[in-house]
Amino acid sequence: MSRKHSKQTALNRFLNTVEWLGNILPHPVILFIAFIAALLVFSAAGAYFDVSAADPRPEGAAGRSADGIIRVVSLLNGEGLAKIISNLVSNFTGFAPLGTALVALLGVGIAEKSGLIAAAMRTIVLKAPLHLVTLAVVFAGVMSNIASELGYVVIIPLAGMVFYSLGRHPLAGITAAFAGVSGGYSANLLIGTVDPILSGITQQAAQLIAPDYVVGAYANWYFMAASAVLISLLGFWVTDKFIEPRLGVYDPAETGANSESINIEQLSEAEKKGLRAALAAVLLLAALTALAVVPENAPLRNPQTGGLDNSPFLQGIVALIFVFFAVAGLVYGRVAGTMSGSAEVVGGMVDSMRSMALYLVLMFFVSQFVAYFNWSNLGPIMAVKGSEFLKETGFTGGILLICFIVICCLINLMIASASAQWAVTAPIFVPMLMLAGYAPETIQAAYRIGDSVTNIITPMMPFFGLVLAVAIRYKKDTGVGTLVSLMLPYTVVFITGWSLLFYVWVFILGWPLGPGSALFYQP
């Protein structure tokens, strides 16, 4: 057996295993219902056997037990049932990631409905110098995660068309875009809708240990902005040095594609005017925001300290996301002629909420799971036991968080939803790693790396099939194994480079991951 055939067989076995494991998992909603049922049983068993741990919260802290011992509380009794029934609605409506994500998405919905975001992404790709087309494709993919499905339905097909029109292999463009859209999912120069979702879940988990701890949507802004640049450069390098040479010269006969069937739609004059007007509106808003933030005693600074920590500016960052995207979308729509009346503006917001229907259903069950986990005391006890194990084994420092990133990578192969995976793992890992000395913001940043880099090699990722369909358009014998083998180099390079950036950023340079974000936690 040749070495190449052996490697291909091993890859196929790996893919078959991932696909089998993923297929036996139910829908995320059903999965959380099963988690809730298991949690109720574990709470009853833990209470029966009197499982306990020392309370890590300082004396006088809210929620600390009177005798300094945390015990498992059963939810499978009369008192537990009453608490579940009476708090079912408030668990959902008070869930931190819910409102913040919806508010941010209202503004993004207007910008997306007007065509602003799609036009901006097309401009990045189509106007890039020829030698930087690959870099522009990956960067546009990274930035597209601001608007839910935009990268998959616009950037990836567009990248294939652009590479085809330039005489380059279209699969190289598709893989480069896919790497940016999904492999660099959490990275972005801007704070997007994923930030408030993840920070809300992180905050809920952190409050198991520190009841007053607040994690803002801006918690990882600095690091994720730098990550956007890194992922773009790494994706550019992998595509040009590995993927395109491996694919070789493209033969259109492989699919029968021709220039008549594959056309790139250039920006119209109206779209160009709309983009210029939207940019002017954003700059004006930025100047007005700066006036409200920068001067001493400005209204959006902290009224007690005069600084930006816990200021209205940072606390209201989601509201600012809404305003910036809404205004830019309105201006673009008016100038470009894509929005003729208020009904279309409302329609954009309605469409954005419609796209969140599954998210709302999922968050209902996630919010119940998080609340029950908190009530049962299983989270803090597991965190204490886990942190004690880490201290006894001496397993701390940067290597600990790198291992955590790898764990998140592996879990992501089966549960590709960022919010679903974090809702399951955050109540365990955030308190545990906090007690080991790491701030929730740092733990969240590590999770976001692991959650992103394996999206592109798991068939369980919801849009994997869509990307495969786009690839088949250019090469009809493309299969799951073909696509995964093309994306695997991106995953290897991304996890290596991104983890290295994280290690240097946190453990060598000691830079904050976002405005006012702590790196380490001191109880």
Secondary structure, DSSP 8 states (H G I E B T S, - for coil): --HHHHHHHHHHHHHHHHHHHHHHS--HHHHHHHHHHHHHHHHHHHHHTT-EEE--S-TT-TT--TTSEEE---SSSHHHHHHHHHTHHHHHHT-HHHHHHHHHHHHHHHHHHHTHHHHHHHHHHHTS-GGGHHHHHHHHHHHGGGSTTHIIIIIHHHHHHHHHHTTS-HHHHHHHHHIIIIITTT--SS--THHHHHHHHHHHHHTTT-TT----TTTTHHHHHHHHHHHHHHHHHHIIIIIHHHH-S--GGGTT--TTT-------HHHHHHHHHHHHHHHHHHHHHHHHHSSTT-TTS-TTTSSSTT-HHHHTHHHHHHHHHHHHHHHHHHHHTS--SHHHHHHHHHHHHHTTHHHHHHHHHHHHHHHHHHHHTHHHHHHHHHHHHHHHHT--SHHHHHHHHHHHHHHHHH---HHHHHHHHHHHHHHHHHHTTB-HHHHHHHHHHHHHHTGGG-TTSTTHHHHHHHHHHH-TT--HHHHHHHHHHHHHHHHHHHHHHHHIIIIII---SSTT--SB---
